[in-house]
Amino acid sequence: MYRVFEALDELGAIVEEARGVPMTAGCVVPRGDVLELIDDIKDAIPGELDDAQDVLDARDSLLREAKDHAESTVSMANAEADSMVNHARAEADRLLADAKAQADRMVAEARQHSERMVGEAREESVRIGATAKREYEASTGRAKSEADRLIESGNLAYEKAVQEGIKEQQRLVSQTEIVATATAEATRLIDSAHSEADRLRGECDIYVDSKLAEFEDFLNGTLRSVGRGRHQLRTAAGTHDYAAR
């Protein structure tokens, strides 16, 4: 290797000392000396450099093969990744479709259950209303019958007392000495009959009011039952809406 550097130095010295060509940057060098120095340089270069060049060439070949293999591997990995992504997308679409179908089925079942409960509640409300109406009509009928009976009894008692008073008055009229007494007695009997009639009417009013109060309590109980049924229906509907979400 030393001879290589020495020959290069000599070649550089020849070029530096060469005569220049006028009007140009070139120079005139002795051809034989330059070629001799080049041969010396070639002879002085060790054979390891050729081996190193072969190694470099082999390295470049290996790098190209590695690059080709890497590109092939990347291409295969990309293709496999695309296949996996497409499969995952298809699976996700299938799961989404299944979930949507399941949700639609649950919503349909909840709607059917809610409609059935609403129908049952409506039927129960109609039934309770009909029962309450029948009870009201029955209670009102009984109260009216009792009131009519009491009024009729009072009227009969009143008429009877009036007739007795009139008879007594007529009987006493013939007796001049007791006319005043008869008149007072007749007036008393008439007032008593009026009082009895008023008492009977009052009892009748009290009886009718008590029956109406009982019917009012029954209606309030019926309304509370309907309110509880509606509350249970709304609670059940809210629970189904939440489960569906």
DAZISUL-V193981 format. One record per residue. N is the residue number from 0. BURIAL is # if it has 9 or more other C-alpha atoms within 8 Angstrom, else .. Layout:
BEGIN
n = [N:N]
burial = [BURIAL:BURIAL]
END
This chain:
BEGIN
n = [0:1:2:3:4:5:6:7:8:9:10:11:12:13:14:15:16:17:18:19:20:21:22:23:24:25:26:27:28:29:30:31:32:33:34:35:36:37:38:39:40:41:42:43:44:45:46:47:48:49:50:51:52:53:54:55:56:57:58:59:60:61:62:63:64:65:66:67:68:69:70:71:72:73:74:75:76:77:78:79:80:81:82:83:84:85:86:87:88:89:90:91:92:93:94:95:96:97:98:99:100:101:102:103:104:105:106:107:108:109:110:111:112:113:114:115:116:117:118:119:120:121:122:123:124:125:126:127:128:129:130:131:132:133:134:135:136:137:138:139:140:141:142:143:144:145:146:147:148:149:150:151:152:153:154:155:156:157:158:159:160:161:162:163:164:165:166:167:168:169:170:171:172:173:174:175:176:177:178:179:180:181:182:183:184:185:186:187:188:189:190:191:192:193:194:195:196:197:198:199:200:201:202:203:204:205:206:207:208:209:210:211:212:213:214:215:216:217:218:219:220:221:222:223:224:225:226:227:228:229:230:231:232:233:234:235:236:237:238:239:240:241:242:243:244]
burial = [.:.:#:#:.:.:#:#:.:#:#:.:.:#:#:.:.:#:.:#:#:.:.:.:.:.:#:.:#:.:.:.:.:#:.:.:#:#:.:#:#:.:.:#:#:.:.:.:.:.:.:.:.:.:.:.:.:.:.:.:.:.:.:.:.:.:.:.:.:.:.:.:.:.:.:.:.:.:.:.:.:.:.:.:.:.:.:.:.:.:.:.:.:.:.:.:.:.:.:.:.:.:#:.:.:#:#:.:.:#:.:.:.:#:.:.:#:#:.:.:#:.:.:.:#:.:.:#:.:.:.:#:.:.:#:#:.:.:#:#:.:.:#:#:.:#:#:.:.:#:#:.:.:#:#:.:#:#:.:.:#:#:.:.:#:#:.:#:#:.:.:#:#:.:.:.:.:#:#:.:.:#:#:.:#:#:#:.:#:#:.:.:#:#:.:#:#:.:.:#:#:.:.:#:#:.:#:#:.:.:#:#:.:.:#:.:.:#:#:.:.:#:.:.:.:#:.:.:#:#:.:.:#:.:.:#:#:.:.:#:#:.:.:.:.]
END
